[in-house]
Amino acid sequence: MPAVHSQIYPIAGVPQPNEYITHLDPVFVQHLSRHQGQRMALMTTVGRIEGINAGVAVDHIQINLEDRSLHIRISQIVYFEGPLASYR
């Protein structure tokens, strides 16, 4: 399943970048995408986060907690733990 992305909309009065560059780890993003809708734990460069994988984009993942959503840059994820998955 390919990663889903969100459209980037310009905001009036805010300077917009001329180009958007992100480092992509396609296999890692694909592995994260296989766990969408599932509870998982991420180890980031600043600590552990547990919640529901609500969505994966090319540059970040959204983790839903009970009362809020976290948007975490994929480049800041060291590893993740989730339910067993088959890679066939």
N, C-alpha and C positions, 0 to 999 in steps of 0.2 A: 504494500500500500504506500503510495508516494506521500510525502509530507504535504500537509495543507498549508497554504500561506494566506496572509491577510493583505489586502490592498493598502498601499500607503497613500494617504490623502494629504495634500498641502494645507497648511493653516495660514490664513491671511495674516500678514504682519510679522510672520516668523520667517527668517531667512531659510531657504531650502537648499540642501546640498545639491551639487551638480551631478554627483555620482554616489552610488551606495555600494560599498564594498564590505563583504563579510567572508570570513574563512569558513569553509564548509568541510565537514567530515561526513561524506555521504553515507557510509555504512553505519556510523554511530547514529546519525539522524534517522536512518531507516529502522534501526533497532529500537530507538525511542518511540517511533511511530507505531510499532507493533504493540505497544502497551497503552495506546490511547484508551481512555475510559477506565483504566485500572488503577488501583492503589499502588504506589511505588515510593521508593526512597531514593533521593539524589544526594550524593556527596559532592558538595561544591568546594571551591577554594576557601570559603568562609565557614563551612559547616554542613551539617546534615539537615535535609528538608524532607518531610513526608507528607504526601497528599495524593490527590487524584490527578492523573495526567489528562488534562482537558484538551490539549492540542500541541502540535509540534510545528514550528515554522523553520525556515532555513537557518535562522540566527538565534532563536530562543524557543523555550518550552513554557507552557502555561501550566502551573500546578495549582489546583483549587484546594484551599483549606476550608474549614467550616465557615469562616466569616469573611474570607477575602481570597483574591487570586494573586499568585506570584508569577512574574514573568522573568525567567532566568536565562541569561545568555548561555548558549550551548558551549561556548569557549570556556565558561567558568565551571562546567561539570567535569568532575574527575572520574566518577563512575556512577552507575545506578543499579538499584536492586528492584526486581519486580517478579511477578509470577513466572513460572517456567514457561518458556516459549520454544516452539519448534522452528528451525531455520531451514526447512525443506521446501 
